[in-house]
């Protein structure tokens, strides 16, 4: 029930991009089938799809190539913390002092596109934003290139690495370019390697 409506909404938000076999394998390993999560948590799948369409719960993170809706295994965790899906928006947006920022983050959360975090919560969203901004700005710091700066940079990169997943080719299509892992982790580690990294890897 509501499968077609939800799929249409998903494609309006994310675009109609192909899922490769590798994408399907990644999503199947990292996420769960909507119906299976509902069965485990005691929710009716049709009612959950309707809540997604009504903007009470986020859209699925992915649609596999077979059309199956894939969601985080902790899909209902934030709603339960908030006291139910009807209270989730108020609870969620209250984590930002600026009302406009809270509203933008809520809309991003509802899109289902926070597949950029292993665990989605206001705290992890804010931390990821801080880390990506700090890493991006690091090359402009006065002591850039020093040993102390390199150590600080890699502490930030390592923390971000623990927060974000590997992503898929599909993600790069729907986001229209490289992911935060591409730009803030892989590229920065390559550009500013740890001291002795080339020796350790035999490069």
PyMOL commands that set and color helices and strands:
alter all, ss='L'
color gray80, all
select helices_A, chain A and resi 3-14+21-30+34-41+45-53+77-82+85-93+99-110+122-138+147-163+169-174+180-191+197-201
alter helices_A, ss='H'
color red, helices_A
select strands_A, chain A and resi 32-33+62-63+69-71
alter strands_A, ss='S'
color yellow, strands_A
deselect
rebuild
show_as cartoon
